[in-house]
Amino acid sequence: MKKLVLSLQHLLVMFGATVLVPILTGFNPSVAIFCAGIGTLIFHFCTQGKVPVFLGSSFAFIPVILSAKEAFNGDLAYAQGGIVVAGAIYILISFLVKLVGIDEIKKYFPPQVTGAMIAVIGLNLIPTAFDMASNQFLIAFITLGVALLTNKFAKGFLKQLSILVAVFVGYTISLILGQVDISTISQASLFSIPSFTFPKFSPEATIIVAPVVISVL
């Protein structure tokens, strides 16, 4: 039962992150979810199911995708090309890690480096978070407060469910205040094929996007 509840929380976190990134950058959320699922299956196949994780969208790519989008007059296909190159770099790095070992890699990426990178990513997203919360500050602050208080003061298994508890409370309040709109869900098809597009490759886009792999090693 505990695993089921934790998996539900993981699903909520995964879905929010995986969908939010394409929404903020202009990509198709359906394509993002589909590719994330395929990537996760490949990951579990390669690791023989030893790591219970879902590979979703990375917030680290948001600034560089937007930069590439602006550089090419809104054409996201070039940003896609940069992402493909970044994926190829990840594959090469995985072989390097297997060859020299994870401990050797960690020498060059200590917590002081990776922590600062993660902090910068989070700080860059503050304006986006504020803008989204501005539609209903009360619900946003209550949801955030419940998550923080649960994580700080709850005991045992409940402490691990801070996000799930916060989402439940926030959704309940939104429902009471009439802030829940499911019209898009009710009108959507049960099955549909994502609108795939082909990437375009450019040295400029690759230089903009590919280096971000360093921040999420």
N, C-alpha and C positions, 0 to 999 in steps of 0.2 A: 504493500500500500504506500509506503514511504517513497519508493522508487517511482510509483505512478504520479504522486503529487509533485515530486521534484522534476519529473519529466514534463509535467504540465507547466511548471514555472519556467523551465528551460525553453519550452515551446513559445511562451509568451515573450520572453526576452529575445529569442532568436527571430521571431516574426517581426517584432517592432524594429529591430536593428536592420534586418535584411530588407524590409520594405521601405524604411525611412531613407536609406542611402539613395536608392534610385529615385525616390520622390524629390529629394533635395537636389539631385544632379540632373534629372530629366530622363533617366533611363526607364525602361518598362519594368515595373515591379514584378510582373508575372515571369519575365525572363530571368530576373534576379533570383526569384524563389526556385525556379526550375534548375538553373545552373548551380545554385547552392546545394540543392538536393543531389544532383549528379556528382558534384565535388565531394560531398559528404560520403556518398556510397564508395567512391574511389578511395577516399581516405581510409574508410573502415576496411576496405579490401586490402590495402597496402599495409595497414597496421594490424590486420587480423582481428579487428574488433576489440583491441586492448584498451582503447581510449574512448570513453563515452562522451563524444563531443559532436556538435553540429557546426559546420563551416558556413557562416553567413557572410554578409557584406561587411567590409572593413571601413570604419569611419575615417581612417587615415587617408583614404583615397579621395575624400570629398573635395578638399581644397585643390588638389592637382587636377582632378576631373573638371572642376569649374574653370580652372586656369586654361586648360586645353580647349575647353568648350568656347571660352572667350577668344582665344588665340585663333581659332578656326571658324569664327563667325557663327557659333552655335551648332556646328556639325560635330555631334558626339561620336561619329564613327572613328574619328582620329583618336579620341580619348580611348575608345575601345581597343584600337591598335596598340596604344601604350600599355593598356591593361594586359593584353595578350603577351607582350614582351615581358612585363613584370611577372606574369605567371611562369613564363619560360625561365626567368631568373630564379624564381622560387624552386623550380625543379632542379636546376643546377646546384643551388645551395643545399637542397636536400641530399644530393649525392655527396657534396662536400662534407656535410655533417656526418653522413654515414662513414665517410672515409677517415676523417680526423677525430670524430667524436664530439659530443655536445659540450663537454667540459672545455675543450680547446676553443670552441666558438665563444663560449661565455666569457673568456678572458678579454675578448675584444668588445663585448657588449655587456658590461657590468650594470647593476641596477641604477647607478648614477646616470647612465646613458639612456637606457630604455625607459626609466621612470620619467626623465625629463621629456622624452619624445611623447610619451602617453599623456603627460600633463599638457603639452602644447596642443595635442589633438583635442583634448577636452575643452581647453580654453577657447580654441577656435570655434567650437560649437555652441558657446554660450549665447551669442546673438540669435542663433537659430532656435535654441531652446526657449529663450525669452520671447521670441516672436510667436512661437507655437503656443506658449503658455498664456500669452496676452489675450487670447480669445476667451479664456475663463481662468483668471488668476486664482480665484478661490479654490476651485477643484484641483488645479495644478499644485498649489501649496499644500493642500490637505493630503493629496496623494504622496507628494514628496515627504511630508512630515511623518506620515504613517510608515513609510519605508524606512526612514532614518530611525524613528523611535523603536520600531520592531527590531531592527538590526542591533540597536544599542541596548535595549532593556529586556527583550524577550529571552526566554531560556529554552534550552534543548532544541528540539526539532523545529519549533516555531521560529526560532531565530534564523534558520536557514530559508524561511519562506517569506522574507521581508518584501520581496518584489510581488509575489503572488497575493499577499495580504493587501498591499497597497493598491494593486490593480483592482482587486475585488471591491475595496472601499471606494476607490475613485469611480469605478463603473457604476456602483450602486447609487452614489450621490448624483452622478450624471444622469442616470435613469430617472431619479426622483425629480430633478430639475428640468427634465425634458431636453437634455442635451445629446441624447443618443439618436443617431439617424442611421437606420439600416436599409434605406431605400436602395442604395447602390448594391448591397448584398442580395436583396430580394430580386433585383432586376438582372443580376449577373447570370451567365450560363453555368450549368453544373459542370460541363466539360468544354474546354476550348484550347486551341493551340496558341502558345505565346507568339507575339509578333517579333520574330528573330530578325536581326539586321547583321550585315557583314561589316567587319572592321576595316578601316583604312589605315595604312601605315605611313608614318612620316617621322623623319629623324627629330624634328622639333617636338612633336607630341611625345615621342619616346623619352626625350631628355626631360620633359616636364613631368611625366607620369612615373616612369620606371624607377627613379631613385627612391620613391617612397617605400620600396620594399625594405629598406634599411630600418625604417621606424617600426616595423612589425615583425622583425625576426624573432 
